[in-house]
Amino acid sequence: MTSVAATEFQTRTGRYMEDAGKSPVFITKHNRAVRVLIDIDEYERLKACDKRRAYHIHELPEEWHTALDNADLSHIDPQLDTLID
């Protein structure tokens, strides 16, 4: 694993792109990781594992509609129910 400051990354981008082919390169700002540069094959592998999906309200499965209709969220914010009605 390689960790590099953002300014150093800008100066030597080619080197870190090569390094990312072997292992992730963590790009930092103020000693905190803000980006990760990874090999495209690793990215594609991770994308293939990601089963998350965003739904439009009309695409939600019926059992989710029912669960949402029956959900009691008043313990989160008692005024929430009044906003929905």
Secondary structure, DSSP 8 states (H G I E B T S, - for coil): -EEEEHHHHHHTHHHHHHHHTTS-EEEEETTEEEEEE--HHHHHHHHHH-------GGGS-HHHHHHHHH---TTT-TTHHHHH-
